[in-house]
Amino acid sequence: MPAWLTARIQVLVLPGKQVQRERRGHPVLASADHGAQPPDADHDLKLLRRAQQGDDAAFEELMSRYSDLFHALASFLVGRSADAEDVVQDTFLAAYESMRSFQARSSVKTWLSAILLRRAALCHRRSSARRSAQSGRLSDASRALLNGNTAASLTAASDVKMDVLAVLQTLQPDHREIVVLREMDGMSYQQIADVLDLPGGTVESRLFRARQELKMRLKDYKD
């Protein structure tokens, strides 16, 4: 693995970058930042094609385009910021190692997202031994949101964030993944089907069950 890649990933993902994320607030906002200037699929493909031909700067630009979004998604998938950083690092390293096998049957984002999910699943299984089952009560801010009060202050956002992260960790793995892709990243059903390699009908039914489980877990916390 080239030294430049490891060093650049550390700049993009590790603590200095995390300070910037914390200043922006809730992890979902990292995804929202990308919403203002969404990664362009055609440009992503051009960057990856250049990287396949040995243009390291192109791969570095590709990482820059997705580092914040992927950290936000990884945070929801694995629950801890340090684990999320590891997941994003592993995702980019794995993508670099396997990029020459990419044949554009899907978008670059779909390909990268699938790698991210696999790395997050491995991380979650490794950390399950130390993660006790989450239990307790929702914060006042989260209870207010569940009761329909959407005027929660920005100060309370961190409380809501921690509640959401905790509840997500209690979901079945396939439910956690599909909720994060749909609700946090805003993927279409077809994009989710491509990432998870599932039929469209399965995506709809799994998402329905995942939402039901999430609702039940949130009620458990609320009560």
C-alpha positions, 0 to 999 in steps of 0.5 A: 500500500503506497505511503501517500494513500495512508497519509492522505486518508489520515488527513481526510478521516482522522481527528483534525477532520473530526473537529470540523465535523463536530462544528457542523453538528449532527452526522446527518449534516455531513450528508446534507453538505453533499446535498448542496453539491452532490457528487456527479456520477460521470465525474466520479467515473472519470476520476476512477478511470484516471486512478486505474491508469495510475493517477493518484491525484484522481483517487485522492480527489475521489476520497475527498468527495466522499470522506465526510459522507462516508464518515457520517454513514459509518457513524450510524452503522457502527455507533462510535466515531473511532470505529467509523474512522477505521471503517472509512479508512478500510473502505478507501484502502480496499477500494484502492486495492480493487479498483482495477476490477471495477467495470462500471456495472454500477455507479462509483458511489454504489461500488464504494457504498457496498465496500463501506457496508461490508467493512462496517459489518465486519467492524460491528461484529468485532465490536459486539463483544464489547458492546452491551445491549443498549438500554435506558431512556430517551433524552428529553430532546428525543422524546419531544421529537417523537411527540411531534415537537420539531422545534428542538433546539440546536443545543439538543441535537447532540442528545438526539444524535446519541439516542439515534446512534444507540437505537440503530445499534440494536437493530438487526444488521440488515435492517440497520444497513437499509435504514441508514442507506434510505433515511440517512443517505437518501438513496432511492430504492433502486440505488439501495437494491444495487448496493445490497444486490437485492431485488427491488421488491425485497428492498421495499419489504425489508425497509418496511420491516426495518422501520417497524423494528426501529419504531418499536425500539424507539418506543421502548426507549421512550417508555 
